[in-house]
């Protein structure tokens, strides 16, 4: 069986589910202020923060491994290891915030990912201590061991992203399937005022749900699958969030600015794909921008 097959098996195992629930609640309690969670998710950035932060420890530690092989460059390796250790802390917090809002399969693998990263971090801290004490040989052994563990753990993280779509925009996947044609959303007067309505557009093999909100004569239409975890955005509510009219997902409360689809509250970090609108003989027409080729 391939490595990825093994990881899929792990994601199906309920062995540690009893530990996952309390761990999830502990993370959510520790990161209680919504503003802190949104900071860590990357909601303010419109992009998940975790994959950006992890570049520093991963890049620093790999580079340190190379520099350690060249004796005159070892002091630089120590600086890179220290930088990686320092940034690994906010990177871990960001990953924990995302993990606590994911489905069970991702949380199972995430536990393994977190355990590996914790071991790697411990090895690197030990390496820094050994280097500070003048025990360079031990320091290098510990950092190479840390690099091995961190690499394995990074592979698990990659599987969570690429195979389990954690951090990916689920709305973007649905948007890709949507037809390039203008979609007839029906007469303006048939849309309810100030709340989301479900409409559909033609997709590849199935219709793509759309979430449509009317405010007076203004209509905003979005892909109806939430960018976070595919929640039914067309069942969401229209609320003011941080001074902006937003469409709020009924599953985990992500709020998307009605004007541009940018997330205003997490856990979503990716924007919600928004359709352009035009009126035609009293009917509302919509399509994704950039689809006129
Ligand atoms: S699916 Fe999680 S906030 Fe929408």
Boltz pocket constraint, residues with backbone or C-beta under 6 A from the ligand:
constraints:
  - pocket:
      binder: B
      contacts: [[A, 101], [A, 226], [A, 227], [A, 228], [A, 229], [A, 230], [A, 231], [A, 232], [A, 249], [A, 250], [A, 251], [A, 252], [A, 253], [A, 254], [A, 266], [A, 267], [A, 268]]
      max_distance: 6.0
